Every structure is written in structure tokens, then in C-alpha cells.
Amino acid sequence: MLFALARACAACALLFVVCSADAQAQAESVNPDGELTLARAIDAAMRGNPDLLASAYELSAAQARIVQADLRPNPEFGVELENFAGSGAAQRIDSLETTLSLSQVVELGGKRGLRRAAAEADLDFVDIEQRARELDILSDVTSRFIDVAAAQERVRFAIQATALAQSTLEAIGARVEAGRSPEAERSRARVALTRAVIEQRQAESELRAARYALSASWGSPEPAFTMARAELFDLRAVESFQALMDRLEESPDFIRFASEARLRAAELRLARVRARPNLTFSLGVRRFEQTDDAALVAGFSMPLPIFDKNQGAIREAQIRLDQTDALRNAARVKARASLLALYQEMNTDRARVDTLRNEAMPQAQLALDQTRSGYDRGRFSFLELITVQEELLAVQAAAIDAAADFHRILAEIERLTSAALTRPTSP
């Protein structure tokens, strides 16, 4: 049986090495190109995220602990020499007595089964931790994908702002050449164009940083995708607050507490049974040098639980079990408060986007058109024209920020409730 167990452990170790090497090679090849969707980004992160790959070793370690917990105590071989190198009849080895013994500890109270149960509960806990970590990765990738999509929108609007400033400069230049506007207005228009170009470069720099941050989610130092395909202003409907609250208990964050409670209960049972002493049986052969005879020797020993009854370990295990319940209650209160705050903030962001896009932006565009028309007829000053242009750009930027905030908060809600985050396209 021992040889079979050794072969099984060796096979598991070989399989783990092969799978680890395959996972590493697969992670190195994960770098999606072309147009990137959120589903493809999550799929790449689930297959190549360095933190996720590293945490997978915890599962293998927990499985190894089960193997170790299921092993019996080793037998002990002993050699004892008596009555030699003394005085009188015990000089030299004339009266030597040699005892060869083999002893075995017999565990009482089902300690082996309880050890295995505790190790299996620990594996369940590690598995739940891994699921929670995967949800963290999903939420993080979603947030970074939103950052890229928002940065792309900012670059697009920055390019439009630069083109608007360029057309304004050309229009003012024609007015200056015709003597209808002073030279100072053309200088101001050049300053406005310079500012627009600087803001465009800043937006492009932020986009590059966001792209690199997203590609780091699947362990790639260089992004290969061309653009993130997303409808930033598509604010999809969300379940009711009560439905999300009901799903809160199904989150791995709370299932983890239930799994940890089972682990602590198993540790408490194991600590209690360890208070029961084990028996040690021994059997051996004793040889008498003086008479050249041999005889069997047998015995057993058992520690007396007078002082050490494992009471400290039992008390600690009970405290850990009680602590798990207290932590679960505290986490539930915090999670519900966070969910309420996030839900309200998400609705506020939705209202902001609707107001900015459906009311403020058309009004700002109409104001710009009217001001430009009036400026061409001499009814408005250049300062008024620039102010209206900046107001339109500010409304556009605010709409992008509000839409990005909506999607980020939605990702946090889905992470908190373990709701329908976009799942990877392959296992």
C-alpha cells in the first residue's frame, strides 16, 4: 500500500509539473490583437493573469495537505544495549543484553479521520478563496477596460476640439485679413489651438497608459489590440436593489465565511480529540550475551494527561470559530451598506449621463452654433465664442466621466453580489 501511495504521489507531482509548464506556456501566448471586446479581455485575463496563475498553487498545496493528513504514524525501530562496560561481572560485553524492538503508535479517537476532515475543509476554503480572487480579476479587468474605452472617447473629443480650434483660427484669420477683427483675436485663437493640441496629447498619453494597464491584466508587457470596442453610453438596465441584496449572500465572500466556519469546526473537533492520549505498542527480541539465549519482550506506553490536556489549543479553536461568526456578521453589515451606497451612486450617474447627453449637450451645441453665427455678424466677441466652445467641451467630458463612473460602479456591484459579470468565452 505504501508503494502504491508513493507511486500515486509521484504521478500527481509529475502531472502538476506538466500542467504548470503548460499553463505558463499558455500564459506567455495570451495577448489578444485586433478589436478587443470585454469578453475577450476577461478571457485573456482568466488564462494569463499572473496573480491568478500564482494563486492556483494554493489549491495544489491544499490537496497535498490532505495526502499528508491521511498518513498513519511511522513505526519506530529501536536498539537498546544493557549491562556492558561496567565492573565485576559486567566488564566488557560478557553480560551484554541487546534488545531489538519495533514500536507503533496507535491513534485513538479517530484522529486520522479528523485530520483528513480538517484538511478537506481547508481545501474547500482555499477553493472559495480562489473563486473570490477570480471575481476580483473579473472586476479589475472590467474597470481597466472601461478606462481604455473612456480614454478613447476623450481622445476622439480632443481631436474634435483641436479641429474646432483650428477652424476657429482660420475663420478669425480671414476676419483679421479683412480688417473686421483685431490681430489680438488671432493671437488668442492661436493660444486656444495650442491648448487644444496639448490637451489632445495628454488624452493620447492617458490612453496609452490605460492600454498598458489593461494588457498587464493578462501578463503582457505590450498591448497587441488596436482598440477597445465598447458602447460607453449604453447604460443597460440593472436589477432592483432588493434582488441584488438577496443575491449578496450567494457571493463567494460570504460563502467563504461558511467554508471557514466548517474549517474552524473541524479544527475544534481535532483539538478536542487530541486531548486523548495515544497508545504505543512495542515488540522486540532480547539476546543475553552471557548465556547466548534470546527472549521476546513486549510492552506498551501511554502518556498521562495530567498537566497537558490540550486545553489551550481547544480554547483557541473555539475562539476562532466564534470569531468567524462575528466576522461574517460584520462583513454582512458592511456589504449591505456598500451595496446601498453603490446602487444610489449608480442611479445618480445614470441620471447625470441622461441629463448631459439629452439636455445639456444639445443646448451647448445650439449655443455654440448661435454664437458662431452671431460672431460672424459681429454680434458676439471672440471671448464669448471661446467661452461657449469650452462649455461644450466641458459638457462632453463630463458625459464621458459620468458614463465611465456608471460602468465602474456597476462592475463593483456585480463583484459584490457575484452577479452577471461578463464571463470568459472559453473555460
N, C-alpha and C positions, 0 to 999 in steps of 0.2 A: 504493500500500500504506500509505503514511504517513497519507493522508487517511482510509482505512478504519480504521486503528488509532485515529485521533483520534475518529472517529465512535463506535467501539466504547467507548472510554474515556468519552466524553460520555454515552452511553447507560447505562453502568454507574453513572456518578455520579448521573444522574437517577434510576435505579432505586433506588440506595442512599438517596437523599434521600426518595423516596416511601415506601420501606419503613421508614425510620427514623421518619418522621412518623406512619405508620400504627401502628408499634409503640408510639410514645409515646402516641397517642390511645387505643390498646387498653389500655396500662398504666394510663392515668388512669381507665378504666371498670371495672377489675378491683377488685371489693370484694364478695365473696360475702356473702349475707344468709341469714337463717333458720338452721336447724340446720347446723352445719359438721362435715363429716367430714374425716378426714385426707387422703383423696384429693382433695377439693375444695380444701383448704388448699394442698396441693402444686401442684395445677393452677393456682391463682391466683398462687402464688409463681413458678412457671416462666414465666408470661405477664407478670408485672408486677414482679418483683423488680428494684429499681433497680441493684444491683450487677451482676446478670446481664445486664440490658439494656446497661449501660455496657461490660461486657467483650465484648459482641458486636461492638463496633467493632474489636477486635483482629483478628478474622477478616477484616474488610474491609481493614484496613491490611496484613495479610499477603498478601492477594490483590493489592493494589496493588503490593507489593514484587516479586511475580512479574512483573507487567507491566513494571516498571522494569528488572528484571534481564534481560529478554529483548530489550531495545533494543540496537541497534548504536551504536557511537560516531558522533557527528555529523561530517560533513565540515567542513573549515575553509577559509574564503576568505581569501586574503592579498593585500596590495598592498605592493609594495616600490619605492621611489624611490632611484635612484643617480645620482651624478655631477651634482649641481646645487649652486648657491650656493657654488662654490669659487673658484679663481683661474685665471687664464690661460684656457685653452680650456674650462674647466669653470665659467666665470662664468654667472650666471643659470641659464637652463634650456637653454642651447644644446646641451649634451652630455647632457641628461637621458635616463636609461634607466628606463622604467616596466615593472614586471613584475606581471602579474595571475596568481595561481595558485590552484589548488584542490587540497587535500590530503585524504587519507583514511587513517585508522589501520586497519590490518588486524590483528585479534587472532589470535594463534597459539595452538595448543594446546587449542582448544575452550573458551576462557574463557567465551564467552557461554552455551554449554550447561551448563557447571558452575555459572555464576551462577544460572541458572534452577533447576538441581537443588537448589542450596543454599536458594533462596527457597521451592521447593516443600516441602523438608524442614522449613523453618521454619513453613510453613502447617500441616503435619501436627502439628508440636509445639504450635502455638497451638490447634489443634482439640482435641488431647488435654487441654491446659490448660483449655479451655472445658468439656469433659466432666467433668473433675475438679471444676471450680467448680460445675457443676450438681449433682454429688453432694454437695458441701458445702452447697448451698442446700437440697437434699432433707433432709439430716441436721439442719440448723439448724431448718427448719420443723417437722420431726417432734419435735425436742426442745421447741420452743416450744408445739406443740400438746399435748404431754404436760404441760407446765407449766400450761396452761389447764385440762386435764382434772383434774389433781391439785388445782388451786386450787378447782375446782367441788366436788370431793369434800370438801375442807376446809371450804368454806362450808356444805355440807349437814350435815356433822357438827357444825360450830359452831352452826348453827341448832338441831339436836337437843340440843346441850349447853345452850344457852340455855333451851330448853323444859324440859329436865330440871331445871335450876337454878330455873326459875320454879315448876315443880310441887313441888319440894322446899321452896321458900319458903312456898308455900301450905299444904303439909302441916304444916310446923313452926309456921306461924302459927295453924293450928287447934289444935295441941297447946299452944301458949303460951296461947291464949284459954281452953283448958280447964284450964289450970294444971298440965299434965303436963310442961312443959318451961320452962326459964327464958327470960327475954327476951333474954339474951345469945346464945342459939342462933338466934333470929330475926335478930339483927344480923349474925351470922356468915353466915347464909343470904343476907341482902341483899348482903354483900360478895362471896359466891360468885357471885350473879347478876350483879353489876356486872362482875366479872372475865370472866364468860362473854359478856356483851354487848360488852366491849372486844375480846375475842378474836374474836368474830364480825365486828366492824367491821374488825379487822385482816385477817381472812381475805378479806372482801369487797374491801378495798383491794388486797391481793395479787392477787386475781382480776382486778380492773380493769387493773392493771399488766401482767399476763400477756396479757390480751386485746389491749391496745395493742401489746405487743411482737410478738404473732403477726400482727396486721394490718399492722405495719410490714414484714413479710416480703414482702408484695406491694405495698408502696409506698403504703398507705392510711393517712392520719393518724388516721382514726376507724374503729373496728371496726363493721361493719354486721351481723355474725352475732349470733344470740341466745345460742347455747350451742354448745359443742363436744360432739359425740356420740361417745363413746368408752367402751369397756369396759375400764376401767383395770385391773381384776383378772383380765382374760382373758390369761393368760400362755401364749402359743402355743408350740408345740414348736419347737426350733431344731435345725439340722443338727449333726452331730457335729463335734468340734473338727478332726479330720483333713480333713473335707470343706471346712470353712471355710479351713483352711490351704492346701489345694490351690487354692482359688479366689483366694487372695491375689495370685498372680502375674497374674491377669486384671484386677486393679484398674487404673483409669487412672493411679494414682500410679506404678505400675511400668511400664505401657505408655508413660508419659511419658518414662521414662528410656530406653527403647528408641528412641523417636522422637527424643529429644535426641541419642542416640548416632549416629543416622543424620544428623542435622543437623551434628554435630561432624565426622563423617567427610567429609561434603560440603564443609565449610569447609576441612578439611585438604587435600582434593584441589584445591580452588580456590586455596589459598595456594601449593601446590606449582607449579601451572601458571602462576601469576602471576610466578614467577621467570623464565619465558621471556619475552624482550623482544618487543614488538610492532613491526611494520614500518609506516612512514609513507610512502606514495607521494604524490607531488605532480606536477601537470601545469599548465603555465601558458603565457602569451604575454608576450613582452618586446618593447617598442617602443623604437626608437632615435630620439630627437628630432632628432639631427643629420642623419641620412640619411633619416629618415621611413620606415625599414624596420621589419619585425616578424619575430620568430622564436619558435619553440616552445622551452620549457625544461621539463625533466623531471628528477626526482630521487627519491631515497628516503633515509630515515634510520632508524637503529636504535640504541637505547641499548646501551652496552656493559656487561654485568653483571659489573663488576669488584669493586665495593665492596658495592652493594646487590643481593643475590640473594634478597631477601625471606626471609632465614633467620630473622629474629626472628618474623615472622608465622607461618611454618611451625612453629617451635618452640612458639609459643603455642597453635596449633591442635592440635598433638599432645598438649600438656599438658591442654587442655580435654577432649579425647577420653578420655584416661586418667582424668581427674577424674570424668567421667560414670560410668565403671565403678566407681570407688571409692565414689561417692555411692550408686549402685544397691545395692551390697553392704551399705553401712552402713544404708540405708533398709530393706533386707530383714531385717536382724537386728533393728532397732528395731520394725518392724511385727510380726514374729513374737512378740517379747516382749510387745508391747502387746496383741496378739490373745489370747495365753495369759492375761494378767492380766485382760482384759475378760471372757473366757469364764468364768474361775473366779469373778469377781465377780458375773456374771450368774446363775450357778448358786446362789451364796450368797444373792442377793436373791430368787430363786425360792423357796428353802428358807425364807427369812425370811417371805415372804408366806404360804406354806402353813402354817407354824407359827403365825403370828399369827392368821390367819383361822380355821383349823381347830381350834386348841388354845387359844391364849391368849384370843382374843376370846370364845368361848363360856364359858370358865371365868370371865372377868372379868364377863360379863353375869350368870352364875349367882351369882357372889359379890355383885353389886350387888342382885339380887333378894332373896337371903337376908338381906343386911344391912338392906335397907329393911324387909323383913318383921320382922326382929328389932328394928329401931329402933322400929317402931310398937308392939311389945310391950314396949319398954323394955329389951331385952337388949343393945343397942349404943348407943354415944354418937353425937352428931352428928359429932364429929371422925372417927370410924370410917366413918360414912356418906359424908362428903365425900371421905375418902381412897380409898374404893372407887370412887366416881364418877370421880375424877381418874385412877385406874388404868385404868378402862375407856376413858376418852377418850384416854389416852396410848397404849393398845394400838391404838385405831382410827387415830390419827395416824401411828403407826409403820407400820401396814399400808399406809396411803396412800403414805408416803415410800418404803417398800420396793418397792411396785408401780411407782411413778414411776421409781425408780432402775433397775429391771429394764428398762423400756421405753427409757429414755435410753441405757443401755449397749447394748441390742440395736440401737438406731439407730447407735451408734458402730461396732459390729461390722459391720453391714450397709454402713456407709460405707467401712470399712476394706477389706472384701472385695468391694465392689461387688455385694452380694447383692441379694435381692429387696426393696429398699425400695419402698414404695408408689409406684407410678408415676402421673403425671398422667392425668386422664381424657380429655384431648384433646391433640393434638400441640402 
